[in-house]
Amino acid sequence: MSSTIHNISIDCRDTYALAGFWSQVFDCPRQPDDFPGDPEAMLLPPGGPVVLFLAVPEGKTVKNRLHLDLQPADRTRAEEVERLLGIGATLVDDQTRPDGAGWVVLADPEGNEFCVLRSAAERAATSATSGDADTA
């Protein structure tokens, strides 16, 4: 018997605000019973596990040991990075290689790092020459 992912939990100070940021990332609404000041908030992204935001008193102080790798569904990596920066992400590091492989590291409004990989179309267009080196 194996395990499956039931939800991904993210510790944060403001569950409602951070769930709002990630709801834009995943293009899914917050749950109707989540309100400012709640100790928990939840998102149900299409095709993915539940993302649960849990209020904790301490702020983030070190690099995440676990992070999300996002792959754009309908745009290029560069377009997705620009969109995410526009909704409140910050650029942490750009690991894009000259051949297009690699990833971009961003942080959400509370400093949690996540990576943006190339889209499937971008990978297919360059996989014959560069391999599949988009693992963050």
Phi, psi and chi 1 to 4 in degrees:
 res  aa     phi    psi   chi1   chi2   chi3   chi4
   1 MET       -  141.1 -165.9   79.2 -166.2      -
   2 SER  -119.2  175.4   64.2      -      -      -
   3 SER  -104.0  156.9  -64.7      -      -      -
   4 THR  -123.8  157.8   60.4      -      -      -
   5 ILE   -79.4  119.4  -63.5  173.4      -      -
   6 HIS   -85.8  -47.1 -179.0  -94.0      -      -
   7 ASN  -155.3  161.5   58.5  -93.2      -      -
   8 ILE  -107.9  125.7  -64.1  170.8      -      -
   9 SER  -104.5  136.3  -61.4      -      -      -
  10 ILE  -123.6  118.3  -60.1  175.0      -      -
  11 ASP   -74.9  141.0  -69.7  -12.7      -      -
  12 CYS  -161.8  169.6   57.5      -      -      -
  13 ARG   -87.1  -39.9  -71.8 -173.5 -179.3 -117.0
  14 ASP  -121.0   94.2 -172.6  -22.7      -      -
  15 THR   -61.2  -41.4   61.1      -      -      -
  16 TYR   -66.8  -45.6 -170.8   78.0      -      -
  17 ALA   -66.5  -45.1      -      -      -      -
  18 LEU   -68.8  -37.6 -160.5   57.9      -      -
  19 ALA   -62.5  -33.9      -      -      -      -
  20 GLY   -64.1  -42.4      -      -      -      -
  21 PHE   -61.2  -52.4  168.5   80.5      -      -
  22 TRP   -68.2  -25.9  -76.2   98.7      -      -
  23 SER   -64.0  -33.3   74.2      -      -      -
  24 GLN   -73.0  -37.9  -67.1  179.2   72.0      -
  25 VAL   -59.2  -48.8  171.5      -      -      -
  26 PHE   -90.0   -4.2  -62.9  132.1      -      -
  27 ASP    54.0   52.0 -167.6   24.8      -      -
  28 CYS  -142.1  147.6   68.7      -      -      -
  29 PRO   -76.3  156.9   28.7  -33.7      -      -
  30 ARG   -65.3  160.9  -76.7 -175.3 -147.2  135.3
  31 GLN   -71.4  142.3  -64.8  -58.3  -67.8      -
  32 PRO   -63.8  -18.8   14.0  -20.8      -      -
  33 ASP   -98.5   13.1   57.3  -12.6      -      -
  34 ASP   -96.2  131.6  -71.4  -22.9      -      -
  35 PHE  -135.5  159.1  -63.3   98.8      -      -
  36 PRO   -54.0  137.5  -25.5   34.7      -      -
  37 GLY    89.9  -10.2      -      -      -      -
  38 ASP   -65.1  145.6  -75.8   -8.5      -      -
  39 PRO   -75.5  -12.9   25.7  -32.3      -      -
  40 GLU  -141.1  150.6  -65.1 -178.8    0.1      -
  41 ALA  -142.8  155.9      -      -      -      -
  42 MET  -141.2  142.7 -176.7  172.9   36.5      -
  43 LEU  -121.3  148.9  -62.6  176.9      -      -
  44 LEU  -120.7   77.0  -55.8  168.9      -      -
  45 PRO   -63.4  142.9  -12.9   23.2      -      -
  46 PRO   -62.2  131.8   15.8  -22.1      -      -
  47 GLY    74.8    6.0      -      -      -      -
  48 GLY  -131.5  174.1      -      -      -      -
  49 PRO   -72.8  164.9   26.8  -32.7      -      -
  50 VAL   -59.0  140.6  169.7      -      -      -
  51 VAL  -111.3  118.6 -179.2      -      -      -
  52 LEU  -111.3  128.2 -179.4   62.9      -      -
  53 PHE  -105.9  124.9  -59.4   86.8      -      -
  54 LEU  -119.2  129.4  -58.9  167.0      -      -
  55 ALA   -73.1  131.2      -      -      -      -
  56 VAL  -132.6  152.7  -63.2      -      -      -
  57 PRO   -76.0  -27.4   24.9  -31.8      -      -
  58 GLU   -91.5  151.8   67.9  -82.4   -5.2      -
  59 GLY   -86.1  168.7      -      -      -      -
  60 LYS   -73.9  133.8 -177.3 -179.0  168.7  -59.7
  61 THR  -123.3  -22.0   58.4      -      -      -
  62 VAL  -132.9  171.0  -62.0      -      -      -
  63 LYS   -60.4  141.5 -177.2 -179.3 -177.5  -58.1
  64 ASN   -60.7  141.2  -64.2   18.2      -      -
  65 ARG   -88.6  -16.4  -64.4  -68.2  -56.1 -101.7
  66 LEU  -136.0  135.5  176.0   72.3      -      -
  67 HIS  -145.7  166.8   67.5  -92.3      -      -
  68 LEU   -92.2  141.0  -58.0  177.8      -      -
  69 ASP  -109.2  118.9  -72.4  -15.8      -      -
  70 LEU  -101.5  142.6  -54.5  179.9      -      -
  71 GLN  -122.3  119.3  179.4  176.1  -52.6      -
  72 PRO   -58.6  139.5  -16.2   26.0      -      -
  73 ALA   -89.1  -34.5      -      -      -      -
  74 ASP  -136.3   22.9   59.2   -4.4      -      -
  75 ARG  -157.4  173.2   58.9 -175.9   55.2  102.9
  76 THR   -78.2  166.4   67.1      -      -      -
  77 ARG   -58.6  -46.1  174.6 -178.1   49.9 -144.0
  78 ALA   -60.7  -41.2      -      -      -      -
  79 GLU   -65.9  -40.0  -68.6  167.1  -24.7      -
  80 GLU   -68.2  -41.7 -178.4   66.1   -9.5      -
  81 VAL   -60.0  -44.4  166.0      -      -      -
  82 GLU   -60.8  -42.9 -165.5   63.2   32.2      -
  83 ARG   -62.1  -45.2 -179.0 -178.4   82.0   85.4
  84 LEU   -67.6  -37.9  -63.3  171.6      -      -
  85 LEU   -62.3  -36.5  -68.4  171.0      -      -
  86 GLY   -68.2  -23.5      -      -      -      -
  87 ILE  -100.2    5.1   63.4  170.9      -      -
  88 GLY   123.9   -1.9      -      -      -      -
  89 ALA   -72.3  160.1      -      -      -      -
  90 THR  -123.0  148.3   55.1      -      -      -
  91 LEU   -77.9  127.1  179.1   64.6      -      -
  92 VAL  -103.0  -47.2  174.3      -      -      -
  93 ASP  -163.3  141.6 -169.3   20.9      -      -
  94 ASP  -111.4  109.8 -171.2  -20.1      -      -
  95 GLN  -102.6   24.2  -68.6  -71.5  -38.2      -
  96 THR   -69.9  130.7  -56.6      -      -      -
  97 ARG   -91.4  160.9  -61.2 -175.1 -169.2  132.0
  98 PRO   -56.2  -30.2  -26.2   34.3      -      -
  99 ASP   -83.5    1.8   67.1   -2.4      -      -
 100 GLY    97.5  -17.2      -      -      -      -
 101 ALA   -68.9  176.1      -      -      -      -
 102 GLY   103.5 -158.9      -      -      -      -
 103 TRP  -157.6  168.5   56.9   89.3      -      -
 104 VAL  -120.5  130.2  176.0      -      -      -
 105 VAL   -95.6  124.9 -177.7      -      -      -
 106 LEU  -120.1  170.2  -59.7  177.3      -      -
 107 ALA  -130.6  143.6      -      -      -      -
 108 ASP   -76.0  176.8   70.9   17.8      -      -
 109 PRO   -59.8  -18.1  -29.9   38.2      -      -
 110 GLU  -101.8    8.0  -70.6 -153.5   15.0      -
 111 GLY    92.9    5.3      -      -      -      -
 112 ASN   -75.4  121.2  -59.8  -61.5      -      -
 113 GLU   -74.3  147.6  -62.8   93.8   -3.4      -
 114 PHE  -151.4  159.3   61.5   97.4      -      -
 115 CYS  -115.0  150.0  -64.9      -      -      -
 116 VAL  -117.2  120.3 -177.5      -      -      -
 117 LEU   -95.4  176.1  -50.5  176.7      -      -
 118 ARG   -69.5  154.6  -68.6 -178.7  -67.1  171.9
 119 SER   -70.2  165.3   67.7      -      -      -
 120 ALA   -59.9  -39.3      -      -      -      -
 121 ALA   -64.7  -40.9      -      -      -      -
 122 GLU   -65.2  -41.1  -71.3  174.6  -63.9      -
 123 ARG   -63.4  -44.3  -72.6  176.5  141.4 -174.2
 124 ALA   -62.6  -38.2      -      -      -      -
 125 ALA   -68.9  -25.8      -      -      -      -
 126 THR  -117.9   -2.9   60.1      -      -      -
 127 SER   -64.1  -29.5   65.3      -      -      -
 128 ALA   -67.5  -28.2      -      -      -      -
 129 THR  -105.3  -28.5   58.4      -      -      -
 130 SER  -113.0   -6.3   67.4      -      -      -
 131 GLY    78.3 -169.5      -      -      -      -
 132 ASP  -117.3   73.8 -164.7   28.2      -      -
 133 ALA  -106.3   50.0      -      -      -      -
 134 ASP  -111.3   43.2  -76.0   -9.4      -      -
 135 THR  -105.2  118.7  -55.0      -      -      -
 136 ALA   -87.6      -      -      -      -      -
